[in-house]
Amino acid sequence: MSKIYNLKREVEKPPRLTGGHRLCAGCGAGVVVSGVLRALNQEDRAVVVNATSCLEVSTFMYPYTAYMDSFIHSAFENSAATCSGVEAAYNALKRRGIYPHRSSPLIIIVLLGYSYWGRLPCIRAFD
Ligand code: SF4
Protein backbone atom coordinates (compact mmCIF):
# COMPACT_ATOMS: atom_id res chain seq x y z
CA MET A 1 0.00 0.00 0.00
CA SER A 2 1.28 3.45 -0.84
CA LYS A 3 2.35 5.60 2.09
CA ILE A 4 1.69 8.76 0.15
CA TYR A 5 -1.23 10.73 1.57
CA ASN A 6 -4.19 10.43 -0.71
CA LEU A 7 -7.12 12.68 0.19
CA LYS A 8 -9.60 10.70 -1.87
CA ARG A 9 -8.66 7.48 -0.09
CA GLU A 10 -8.84 9.17 3.31
CA VAL A 11 -12.31 10.64 2.84
CA GLU A 12 -13.64 7.24 1.84
CA LYS A 13 -12.93 5.95 5.35
CA PRO A 14 -15.78 5.99 7.87
CA PRO A 15 -15.88 9.28 9.81
CA ARG A 16 -14.54 9.37 13.36
CA LEU A 17 -16.01 12.84 13.95
CA THR A 18 -19.62 12.20 13.14
CA GLY A 19 -22.38 14.46 11.96
CA GLY A 20 -24.67 16.03 14.51
CA HIS A 21 -22.04 18.25 16.13
CA ARG A 22 -22.87 21.91 16.54
CA LEU A 23 -19.96 23.52 14.68
CA CYS A 24 -20.91 26.23 12.19
CA ALA A 25 -21.41 24.91 8.69
CA GLY A 26 -18.05 24.97 6.93
CA CYS A 27 -16.09 25.60 10.14
CA GLY A 28 -12.40 24.96 9.49
CA ALA A 29 -11.98 23.26 12.87
CA GLY A 30 -14.38 20.51 11.93
CA VAL A 31 -12.72 20.01 8.56
CA VAL A 32 -9.24 19.80 10.11
CA VAL A 33 -10.21 17.50 12.97
CA SER A 34 -12.23 15.25 10.72
CA GLY A 35 -9.27 15.02 8.34
CA VAL A 36 -6.79 14.27 11.12
CA LEU A 37 -8.98 11.52 12.57
CA ARG A 38 -9.62 10.00 9.17
CA ALA A 39 -5.88 9.83 8.54
CA LEU A 40 -5.55 7.32 11.38
CA ASN A 41 -5.60 3.63 10.62
CA GLN A 42 -9.03 2.21 11.27
CA GLU A 43 -7.69 -0.15 13.96
CA ASP A 44 -5.97 2.68 15.86
CA ARG A 45 -7.36 3.74 19.22
CA ALA A 46 -7.34 7.47 19.79
CA VAL A 47 -7.85 9.65 22.81
CA VAL A 48 -8.82 13.19 21.88
CA VAL A 49 -7.79 15.79 24.46
CA ASN A 50 -9.43 19.11 23.75
CA ALA A 51 -8.93 22.34 25.61
CA THR A 52 -11.93 24.59 26.13
CA SER A 53 -12.91 26.12 22.85
CA CYS A 54 -15.61 26.46 20.24
CA LEU A 55 -14.56 23.06 18.98
CA GLU A 56 -14.90 21.51 22.40
CA VAL A 57 -18.36 22.85 23.25
CA SER A 58 -19.62 22.10 19.75
CA THR A 59 -18.53 18.48 19.56
CA PHE A 60 -18.94 17.27 23.12
CA MET A 61 -21.52 18.01 25.73
CA TYR A 62 -21.84 15.28 28.31
CA PRO A 63 -23.33 12.73 27.80
CA TYR A 64 -23.29 13.37 24.05
CA THR A 65 -20.26 13.29 21.81
CA ALA A 66 -19.60 13.53 18.10
CA TYR A 67 -16.38 11.52 18.45
CA MET A 68 -16.14 7.82 17.79
CA ASP A 69 -12.94 7.86 19.88
CA SER A 70 -12.40 8.56 23.55
CA PHE A 71 -12.59 12.22 24.49
CA ILE A 72 -11.31 14.28 27.40
CA HIS A 73 -12.05 17.94 27.94
CA SER A 74 -9.35 19.88 29.73
CA ALA A 75 -8.77 23.48 30.65
CA PHE A 76 -6.55 25.65 28.43
CA GLU A 77 -3.46 25.20 30.51
CA ASN A 78 -3.96 21.51 31.24
CA SER A 79 -3.90 19.80 27.85
CA ALA A 80 -0.27 18.71 28.05
CA ALA A 81 -0.68 17.45 31.62
CA THR A 82 -3.86 15.60 30.66
CA CYS A 83 -2.03 14.02 27.74
CA SER A 84 0.78 12.95 30.08
CA GLY A 85 -1.76 11.34 32.41
CA VAL A 86 -3.30 9.38 29.56
CA GLU A 87 0.16 8.24 28.48
CA ALA A 88 1.04 7.18 32.05
CA ALA A 89 -2.20 5.20 32.34
CA TYR A 90 -1.59 3.57 28.97
CA ASN A 91 1.96 2.61 29.91
CA ALA A 92 0.79 1.21 33.27
CA LEU A 93 -1.89 -0.92 31.57
CA LYS A 94 0.64 -2.21 29.05
CA ARG A 95 3.17 -3.03 31.79
CA ARG A 96 0.55 -5.07 33.61
CA GLY A 97 -0.52 -6.74 30.38
CA ILE A 98 -4.11 -5.59 30.67
CA TYR A 99 -4.31 -3.10 27.82
CA PRO A 100 -7.26 -4.54 25.89
CA HIS A 101 -6.15 -3.51 22.40
CA ARG A 102 -2.69 -5.06 22.20
CA SER A 103 -2.29 -4.86 18.47
CA SER A 104 -3.31 -1.26 18.04
CA PRO A 105 -1.29 1.71 19.16
CA LEU A 106 -2.79 4.46 21.27
CA ILE A 107 -2.80 7.84 19.60
CA ILE A 108 -3.37 10.94 21.64
CA ILE A 109 -4.58 13.97 19.77
CA VAL A 110 -4.39 17.27 21.60
CA LEU A 111 -6.69 19.86 20.17
CA LEU A 112 -5.87 23.26 21.48
CA GLY A 113 -8.50 25.93 21.96
CA TYR A 114 -9.33 26.72 18.39
CA SER A 115 -9.85 30.42 18.69
CA TYR A 116 -7.23 31.10 21.31
CA TRP A 117 -4.19 28.89 21.00
CA GLY A 118 -3.76 28.07 17.36
CA ARG A 119 -5.24 25.67 14.94
CA LEU A 120 -2.87 22.76 14.71
CA PRO A 121 -3.61 19.57 16.59
CA CYS A 122 -0.66 17.83 18.24
CA ILE A 123 -0.51 14.09 17.78
CA ARG A 124 1.44 11.56 19.84
CA ALA A 125 1.41 7.87 19.21
CA PHE A 126 2.46 5.08 21.53
CA ASP A 127 2.94 1.43 20.72
S1 SF4 B 1 -14.66 28.40 15.31
FE1 SF4 B 1 -16.69 28.41 16.28
S2 SF4 B 1 -17.67 30.36 15.67
FE2 SF4 B 1 -15.93 29.97 14.29
S3 SF4 B 1 -16.83 28.93 12.51
FE3 SF4 B 1 -16.10 27.33 13.94
S4 SF4 B 1 -17.86 26.81 15.24
FE4 SF4 B 1 -18.31 28.75 14.20
Backbone and ligand atoms as CSV (ligand in chain L), in Angstrom:
chain,resi,resn,atom,element,x,y,z
A,1,MET,N,N,0.841,-1.188,0.000
A,1,MET,CA,C,0.000,0.000,0.000
A,1,MET,C,C,0.885,1.251,0.000
A,2,SER,N,N,0.503,2.231,-0.764
A,2,SER,CA,C,1.275,3.454,-0.844
A,2,SER,C,C,1.210,4.237,0.462
A,3,LYS,N,N,2.335,4.795,0.874
A,3,LYS,CA,C,2.348,5.603,2.086
A,3,LYS,C,C,2.106,7.073,1.779
A,4,ILE,N,N,1.943,7.379,0.524
A,4,ILE,CA,C,1.689,8.759,0.146
A,4,ILE,C,C,0.266,9.130,0.514
A,5,TYR,N,N,0.105,10.287,1.154
A,5,TYR,CA,C,-1.226,10.734,1.571
A,5,TYR,C,C,-2.104,10.937,0.350
A,6,ASN,N,N,-3.260,10.349,0.401
A,6,ASN,CA,C,-4.186,10.426,-0.711
A,6,ASN,C,C,-5.534,10.875,-0.150
A,7,LEU,N,N,-5.906,12.116,-0.404
A,7,LEU,CA,C,-7.124,12.677,0.191
A,7,LEU,C,C,-8.357,11.870,-0.186
A,8,LYS,N,N,-8.423,11.459,-1.426
A,8,LYS,CA,C,-9.596,10.703,-1.869
A,8,LYS,C,C,-9.740,9.408,-1.079
A,9,ARG,N,N,-8.605,8.731,-0.861
A,9,ARG,CA,C,-8.659,7.476,-0.094
A,9,ARG,C,C,-9.057,7.755,1.360
A,10,GLU,N,N,-8.550,8.869,1.910
A,10,GLU,CA,C,-8.841,9.172,3.315
A,10,GLU,C,C,-10.316,9.493,3.531
A,11,VAL,N,N,-10.914,10.243,2.621
A,11,VAL,CA,C,-12.308,10.636,2.843
A,11,VAL,C,C,-13.286,9.488,2.580
A,12,GLU,N,N,-12.774,8.406,2.014
A,12,GLU,CA,C,-13.645,7.243,1.837
A,12,GLU,C,C,-13.731,6.397,3.103
A,13,LYS,N,N,-12.871,6.686,4.084
A,13,LYS,CA,C,-12.929,5.946,5.346
A,13,LYS,C,C,-14.155,6.404,6.137
A,14,PRO,N,N,-14.661,5.566,7.029
A,14,PRO,CA,C,-15.784,5.994,7.875
A,14,PRO,C,C,-15.367,7.179,8.749
A,15,PRO,N,N,-16.254,8.122,8.992
A,15,PRO,CA,C,-15.882,9.281,9.809
A,15,PRO,C,C,-15.683,8.904,11.273
A,16,ARG,N,N,-14.728,9.560,11.913
A,16,ARG,CA,C,-14.542,9.366,13.358
A,16,ARG,C,C,-15.049,10.591,14.113
A,17,LEU,N,N,-15.280,11.683,13.401
A,17,LEU,CA,C,-16.007,12.837,13.947
A,17,LEU,C,C,-17.324,12.849,13.179
A,18,THR,N,N,-18.369,12.458,13.844
A,18,THR,CA,C,-19.621,12.200,13.138
A,18,THR,C,C,-20.445,13.468,12.955
A,19,GLY,N,N,-21.442,13.366,12.127
A,19,GLY,CA,C,-22.380,14.459,11.957
A,19,GLY,C,C,-23.186,14.654,13.237
A,20,GLY,N,N,-23.870,15.758,13.325
A,20,GLY,CA,C,-24.667,16.030,14.515
A,20,GLY,C,C,-23.966,16.950,15.498
A,21,HIS,N,N,-22.698,17.272,15.252
A,21,HIS,CA,C,-22.036,18.247,16.127
A,21,HIS,C,C,-22.620,19.632,15.846
A,22,ARG,N,N,-22.257,20.574,16.654
A,22,ARG,CA,C,-22.867,21.906,16.541
A,22,ARG,C,C,-21.892,22.973,16.015
A,23,LEU,N,N,-20.859,22.537,15.294
A,23,LEU,CA,C,-19.960,23.518,14.684
A,23,LEU,C,C,-20.709,24.257,13.578
A,24,CYS,N,N,-20.323,25.495,13.309
A,24,CYS,CA,C,-20.909,26.234,12.195
A,24,CYS,C,C,-20.653,25.474,10.895
A,25,ALA,N,N,-21.592,25.566,9.984
A,25,ALA,CA,C,-21.406,24.914,8.691
A,25,ALA,C,C,-20.128,25.444,8.041
A,26,GLY,N,N,-19.276,24.571,7.590
A,26,GLY,CA,C,-18.046,24.974,6.928
A,26,GLY,C,C,-16.935,25.380,7.864
A,27,CYS,N,N,-17.124,25.222,9.172
A,27,CYS,CA,C,-16.087,25.601,10.140
A,27,CYS,C,C,-14.789,24.841,9.852
A,28,GLY,N,N,-13.685,25.575,9.787
A,28,GLY,CA,C,-12.396,24.957,9.493
A,28,GLY,C,C,-11.975,23.955,10.552
A,29,ALA,N,N,-12.370,24.183,11.800
A,29,ALA,CA,C,-11.977,23.264,12.868
A,29,ALA,C,C,-12.529,21.870,12.599
A,30,GLY,N,N,-13.774,21.805,12.211
A,30,GLY,CA,C,-14.379,20.507,11.930
A,30,GLY,C,C,-13.711,19.814,10.757
A,31,VAL,N,N,-13.374,20.584,9.745
A,31,VAL,CA,C,-12.718,20.006,8.561
A,31,VAL,C,C,-11.349,19.454,8.943
A,32,VAL,N,N,-10.587,20.234,9.724
A,32,VAL,CA,C,-9.238,19.800,10.114
A,32,VAL,C,C,-9.291,18.568,11.009
A,33,VAL,N,N,-10.144,18.624,12.032
A,33,VAL,CA,C,-10.213,17.501,12.975
A,33,VAL,C,C,-10.714,16.239,12.275
A,34,SER,N,N,-11.720,16.403,11.458
A,34,SER,CA,C,-12.226,15.246,10.723
A,34,SER,C,C,-11.131,14.647,9.838
A,35,GLY,N,N,-10.358,15.502,9.191
A,35,GLY,CA,C,-9.268,15.025,8.339
A,35,GLY,C,C,-8.184,14.328,9.133
A,36,VAL,N,N,-7.832,14.891,10.284
A,36,VAL,CA,C,-6.792,14.267,11.118
A,36,VAL,C,C,-7.254,12.899,11.593
A,37,LEU,N,N,-8.487,12.809,12.061
A,37,LEU,CA,C,-8.979,11.523,12.571
A,37,LEU,C,C,-9.108,10.492,11.453
A,38,ARG,N,N,-9.498,10.935,10.291
A,38,ARG,CA,C,-9.619,9.998,9.168
A,38,ARG,C,C,-8.255,9.499,8.702
A,39,ALA,N,N,-7.213,10.252,8.951
A,39,ALA,CA,C,-5.877,9.834,8.538
A,39,ALA,C,C,-5.352,8.680,9.385
A,40,LEU,N,N,-5.986,8.441,10.542
A,40,LEU,CA,C,-5.546,7.322,11.379
A,40,LEU,C,C,-5.918,6.011,10.704
A,41,ASN,N,N,-5.202,4.961,11.070
A,41,ASN,CA,C,-5.601,3.633,10.620
A,41,ASN,C,C,-6.878,3.249,11.349
A,42,GLN,N,N,-7.726,2.517,10.681
A,42,GLN,CA,C,-9.027,2.209,11.273
A,42,GLN,C,C,-8.907,1.433,12.573
A,43,GLU,N,N,-7.835,0.635,12.742
A,43,GLU,CA,C,-7.692,-0.152,13.957
A,43,GLU,C,C,-7.050,0.643,15.097
A,44,ASP,N,N,-6.582,1.850,14.822
A,44,ASP,CA,C,-5.967,2.678,15.858
A,44,ASP,C,C,-6.993,3.091,16.902
A,45,ARG,N,N,-6.530,3.206,18.131
A,45,ARG,CA,C,-7.358,3.744,19.221
A,45,ARG,C,C,-6.860,5.147,19.495
A,46,ALA,N,N,-7.759,6.092,19.564
A,46,ALA,CA,C,-7.344,7.472,19.793
A,46,ALA,C,C,-8.010,8.021,21.043
A,47,VAL,N,N,-7.289,8.875,21.723
A,47,VAL,CA,C,-7.850,9.654,22.815
A,47,VAL,C,C,-7.719,11.106,22.395
A,48,VAL,N,N,-8.821,11.786,22.286
A,48,VAL,CA,C,-8.823,13.187,21.882
A,48,VAL,C,C,-8.861,14.040,23.145
A,49,VAL,N,N,-7.856,14.871,23.323
A,49,VAL,CA,C,-7.793,15.788,24.458
A,49,VAL,C,C,-8.020,17.186,23.904
A,50,ASN,N,N,-9.052,17.833,24.345
A,50,ASN,CA,C,-9.430,19.113,23.751
A,50,ASN,C,C,-9.567,20.175,24.834
A,51,ALA,N,N,-8.801,21.223,24.690
A,51,ALA,CA,C,-8.931,22.343,25.613
A,51,ALA,C,C,-10.237,23.082,25.325
A,52,THR,N,N,-10.697,23.823,26.283
A,52,THR,CA,C,-11.933,24.586,26.130
A,52,THR,C,C,-11.868,25.453,24.881
A,53,SER,N,N,-12.880,25.359,24.093
A,53,SER,CA,C,-12.909,26.121,22.846
A,53,SER,C,C,-14.249,25.912,22.170
A,54,CYS,N,N,-14.449,26.649,21.090
A,54,CYS,CA,C,-15.611,26.459,20.242
A,54,CYS,C,C,-15.709,24.999,19.825
A,55,LEU,N,N,-14.587,24.441,19.425
A,55,LEU,CA,C,-14.562,23.059,18.976
A,55,LEU,C,C,-15.025,22.121,20.083
A,56,GLU,N,N,-14.570,22.390,21.278
A,56,GLU,CA,C,-14.901,21.513,22.403
A,56,GLU,C,C,-16.393,21.569,22.724
A,57,VAL,N,N,-16.943,22.765,22.863
A,57,VAL,CA,C,-18.356,22.846,23.252
A,57,VAL,C,C,-19.285,22.424,22.118
A,58,SER,N,N,-18.774,22.448,20.886
A,58,SER,CA,C,-19.624,22.097,19.745
A,58,SER,C,C,-19.614,20.610,19.422
A,59,THR,N,N,-18.618,19.899,19.921
A,59,THR,CA,C,-18.529,18.484,19.563
A,59,THR,C,C,-18.752,17.563,20.749
A,60,PHE,N,N,-18.778,18.122,21.941
A,60,PHE,CA,C,-18.938,17.273,23.118
A,60,PHE,C,C,-19.715,18.028,24.179
A,61,MET,N,N,-20.785,17.463,24.599
A,61,MET,CA,C,-21.521,18.007,25.734
A,61,MET,C,C,-22.107,16.810,26.467
A,62,TYR,N,N,-21.474,16.492,27.576
A,62,TYR,CA,C,-21.837,15.278,28.307
A,62,TYR,C,C,-23.347,15.145,28.455
A,63,PRO,N,N,-23.920,14.021,28.155
A,63,PRO,CA,C,-23.335,12.730,27.796
A,63,PRO,C,C,-23.268,12.503,26.288
A,64,TYR,N,N,-23.316,13.539,25.501
A,64,TYR,CA,C,-23.288,13.367,24.050
A,64,TYR,C,C,-21.916,13.715,23.495
A,65,THR,N,N,-21.532,13.006,22.452
A,65,THR,CA,C,-20.262,13.294,21.810
A,65,THR,C,C,-20.351,13.010,20.316
A,66,ALA,N,N,-19.647,13.773,19.539
A,66,ALA,CA,C,-19.598,13.534,18.096
A,66,ALA,C,C,-18.404,12.669,17.723
A,67,TYR,N,N,-17.575,12.320,18.729
A,67,TYR,CA,C,-16.376,11.523,18.448
A,67,TYR,C,C,-16.656,10.039,18.581
A,68,MET,N,N,-16.079,9.271,17.679
A,68,MET,CA,C,-16.139,7.821,17.790
A,68,MET,C,C,-15.000,7.321,18.688
A,69,ASP,N,N,-14.070,8.200,19.023
A,69,ASP,CA,C,-12.940,7.856,19.883
A,69,ASP,C,C,-13.181,8.415,21.280
A,70,SER,N,N,-12.313,8.030,22.194
A,70,SER,CA,C,-12.404,8.556,23.549
A,70,SER,C,C,-12.122,10.048,23.539
A,71,PHE,N,N,-12.722,10.766,24.482
A,71,PHE,CA,C,-12.593,12.221,24.490
A,71,PHE,C,C,-12.409,12.698,25.925
A,72,ILE,N,N,-11.499,13.644,26.101
A,72,ILE,CA,C,-11.308,14.278,27.401
A,72,ILE,C,C,-11.285,15.780,27.191
A,73,HIS,N,N,-12.090,16.478,27.962
A,73,HIS,CA,C,-12.048,17.939,27.940
A,73,HIS,C,C,-11.106,18.401,29.030
A,74,SER,N,N,-10.221,19.323,28.700
A,74,SER,CA,C,-9.347,19.879,29.729
A,74,SER,C,C,-9.336,21.394,29.615
A,75,ALA,N,N,-8.880,22.025,30.663
A,75,ALA,CA,C,-8.767,23.482,30.651
A,75,ALA,C,C,-7.613,23.888,29.725
A,76,PHE,N,N,-7.579,25.168,29.356
A,76,PHE,CA,C,-6.549,25.654,28.429
A,76,PHE,C,C,-5.156,25.194,28.818
A,77,GLU,N,N,-4.833,25.418,30.064
A,77,GLU,CA,C,-3.455,25.202,30.510
A,77,GLU,C,C,-3.148,23.750,30.838
A,78,ASN,N,N,-4.152,22.873,30.763
A,78,ASN,CA,C,-3.959,21.507,31.239
A,78,ASN,C,C,-3.791,20.457,30.157
A,79,SER,N,N,-3.882,20.825,28.908
A,79,SER,CA,C,-3.900,19.798,27.849
A,79,SER,C,C,-2.663,18.908,27.897
A,80,ALA,N,N,-1.502,19.506,28.044
A,80,ALA,CA,C,-0.270,18.707,28.053
A,80,ALA,C,C,-0.240,17.778,29.255
A,81,ALA,N,N,-0.665,18.288,30.418
A,81,ALA,CA,C,-0.683,17.449,31.623
A,81,ALA,C,C,-1.700,16.326,31.473
A,82,THR,N,N,-2.843,16.629,30.887
A,82,THR,CA,C,-3.856,15.604,30.661
A,82,THR,C,C,-3.315,14.518,29.742
A,83,CYS,N,N,-2.643,14.953,28.694
A,83,CYS,CA,C,-2.033,14.018,27.744
A,83,CYS,C,C,-1.014,13.134,28.455
A,84,SER,N,N,-0.219,13.718,29.328
A,84,SER,CA,C,0.777,12.945,30.079
A,84,SER,C,C,0.105,11.906,30.966
A,85,GLY,N,N,-1.021,12.285,31.576
A,85,GLY,CA,C,-1.756,11.343,32.410
A,85,GLY,C,C,-2.294,10.172,31.604
A,86,VAL,N,N,-2.798,10.460,30.425
A,86,VAL,CA,C,-3.296,9.379,29.559
A,86,VAL,C,C,-2.140,8.461,29.176
A,87,GLU,N,N,-1.003,9.042,28.845
A,87,GLU,CA,C,0.161,8.237,28.484
A,87,GLU,C,C,0.605,7.361,29.656
A,88,ALA,N,N,0.623,7.948,30.870
A,88,ALA,CA,C,1.041,7.180,32.054
A,88,ALA,C,C,0.086,6.019,32.296
A,89,ALA,N,N,-1.217,6.271,32.148
A,89,ALA,CA,C,-2.203,5.201,32.344
A,89,ALA,C,C,-2.017,4.105,31.297
A,90,TYR,N,N,-1.794,4.540,30.073
A,90,TYR,CA,C,-1.591,3.575,28.974
A,90,TYR,C,C,-0.364,2.711,29.244
A,91,ASN,N,N,0.737,3.358,29.629
A,91,ASN,CA,C,1.964,2.606,29.911
A,91,ASN,C,C,1.773,1.646,31.085
A,92,ALA,N,N,1.035,2.078,32.116
A,92,ALA,CA,C,0.792,1.210,33.271
A,92,ALA,C,C,-0.035,-0.006,32.853
A,93,LEU,N,N,-1.053,0.203,32.028
A,93,LEU,CA,C,-1.887,-0.917,31.565
A,93,LEU,C,C,-1.074,-1.889,30.727
A,94,LYS,N,N,-0.183,-1.340,29.889
A,94,LYS,CA,C,0.642,-2.215,29.048
A,94,LYS,C,C,1.628,-3.012,29.905
A,95,ARG,N,N,2.226,-2.337,30.899
A,95,ARG,CA,C,3.175,-3.030,31.786
A,95,ARG,C,C,2.517,-4.204,32.498
A,96,ARG,N,N,1.263,-4.008,32.886
A,96,ARG,CA,C,0.546,-5.071,33.606
A,96,ARG,C,C,-0.096,-6.072,32.660
A,97,GLY,N,N,0.034,-5.814,31.374
A,97,GLY,CA,C,-0.518,-6.744,30.383
A,97,GLY,C,C,-2.018,-6.727,30.296
A,98,ILE,N,N,-2.646,-5.633,30.683
A,98,ILE,CA,C,-4.111,-5.586,30.674
A,98,ILE,C,C,-4.653,-4.533,29.724
A,99,TYR,N,N,-3.787,-4.009,28.842
A,99,TYR,CA,C,-4.312,-3.095,27.824
A,99,TYR,C,C,-5.114,-3.929,26.836
A,100,PRO,N,N,-6.395,-3.633,26.654
A,100,PRO,CA,C,-7.262,-4.538,25.886
A,100,PRO,C,C,-7.012,-4.548,24.381
A,101,HIS,N,N,-6.317,-3.571,23.857
A,101,HIS,CA,C,-6.151,-3.506,22.398
A,101,HIS,C,C,-4.674,-3.662,22.061
A,102,ARG,N,N,-4.123,-4.831,22.324
A,102,ARG,CA,C,-2.687,-5.056,22.201
A,102,ARG,C,C,-2.124,-4.725,20.834
A,103,SER,N,N,-2.863,-5.014,19.810
A,103,SER,CA,C,-2.293,-4.863,18.473
A,103,SER,C,C,-2.389,-3.439,17.946
A,104,SER,N,N,-3.145,-2.602,18.583
A,104,SER,CA,C,-3.308,-1.256,18.038
A,104,SER,C,C,-2.650,-0.226,18.938
A,105,PRO,N,N,-1.927,0.685,18.353
A,105,PRO,CA,C,-1.287,1.713,19.158
A,105,PRO,C,C,-2.315,2.699,19.706
A,106,LEU,N,N,-1.934,3.391,20.738
A,106,LEU,CA,C,-2.786,4.459,21.266
A,106,LEU,C,C,-2.285,5.766,20.686
A,107,ILE,N,N,-3.170,6.557,20.164
A,107,ILE,CA,C,-2.802,7.843,19.599
A,107,ILE,C,C,-3.522,8.926,20.373
A,108,ILE,N,N,-2.765,9.847,20.886
A,108,ILE,CA,C,-3.370,10.938,21.643
A,108,ILE,C,C,-3.338,12.180,20.770
A,109,ILE,N,N,-4.476,12.767,20.595
A,109,ILE,CA,C,-4.582,13.972,19.774
A,109,ILE,C,C,-4.964,15.120,20.694
A,110,VAL,N,N,-4.121,16.108,20.757
A,110,VAL,CA,C,-4.393,17.268,21.603
A,110,VAL,C,C,-4.889,18.390,20.716
A,111,LEU,N,N,-6.120,18.769,20.923
A,111,LEU,CA,C,-6.692,19.864,20.166
A,111,LEU,C,C,-6.698,21.089,21.065
A,112,LEU,N,N,-5.950,22.065,20.672
A,112,LEU,CA,C,-5.866,23.259,21.482
A,112,LEU,C,C,-7.085,24.131,21.233
A,113,GLY,N,N,-7.359,25.048,22.125
A,113,GLY,CA,C,-8.496,25.931,21.958
A,113,GLY,C,C,-8.431,26.591,20.586
A,114,TYR,N,N,-9.406,26.325,19.785
A,114,TYR,CA,C,-9.332,26.716,18.387
A,114,TYR,C,C,-9.150,28.209,18.195
A,115,SER,N,N,-9.882,28.989,18.912
A,115,SER,CA,C,-9.847,30.423,18.687
A,115,SER,C,C,-8.733,31.110,19.449
A,116,TYR,N,N,-8.142,30.411,20.405
A,116,TYR,CA,C,-7.233,31.099,21.309
A,116,TYR,C,C,-5.778,30.679,21.153
A,117,TRP,N,N,-5.541,29.396,20.883
A,117,TRP,CA,C,-4.186,28.888,20.999
A,117,TRP,C,C,-3.624,28.365,19.700
A,118,GLY,N,N,-4.280,28.578,18.623
A,118,GLY,CA,C,-3.760,28.071,17.364
A,118,GLY,C,C,-4.656,26.998,16.801
A,119,ARG,N,N,-4.321,26.552,15.636
A,119,ARG,CA,C,-5.235,25.667,14.936
A,119,ARG,C,C,-4.633,24.333,14.562
A,120,LEU,N,N,-3.487,24.011,15.082
A,120,LEU,CA,C,-2.870,22.760,14.715
A,120,LEU,C,C,-2.995,21.754,15.840
A,121,PRO,N,N,-3.573,20.597,15.569
A,121,PRO,CA,C,-3.605,19.570,16.589
A,121,PRO,C,C,-2.216,18.963,16.765
A,122,CYS,N,N,-1.908,18.525,17.969
A,122,CYS,CA,C,-0.661,17.828,18.238
A,122,CYS,C,C,-0.996,16.349,18.362
A,123,ILE,N,N,-0.214,15.521,17.765
A,123,ILE,CA,C,-0.509,14.092,17.782
A,123,ILE,C,C,0.677,13.344,18.358
A,124,ARG,N,N,0.401,12.440,19.302
A,124,ARG,CA,C,1.439,11.559,19.840
A,124,ARG,C,C,0.932,10.135,19.713
A,125,ALA,N,N,1.800,9.265,19.349
A,125,ALA,CA,C,1.408,7.869,19.209
A,125,ALA,C,C,2.307,7.014,20.082
A,126,PHE,N,N,1.722,6.000,20.665
A,126,PHE,CA,C,2.460,5.077,21.529
A,126,PHE,C,C,2.184,3.669,21.066
A,127,ASP,N,N,3.197,2.826,21.076
A,127,ASP,CA,C,2.936,1.427,20.718
A,127,ASP,C,C,3.544,0.507,21.753
L,1,SF4,S1,S,-14.657,28.404,15.313
L,1,SF4,FE1,FE,-16.692,28.414,16.277
L,1,SF4,S2,S,-17.673,30.360,15.667
L,1,SF4,FE2,FE,-15.931,29.971,14.292
L,1,SF4,S3,S,-16.828,28.925,12.508
L,1,SF4,FE3,FE,-16.104,27.334,13.940
L,1,SF4,S4,S,-17.863,26.809,15.236
L,1,SF4,FE4,FE,-18.313,28.749,14.204
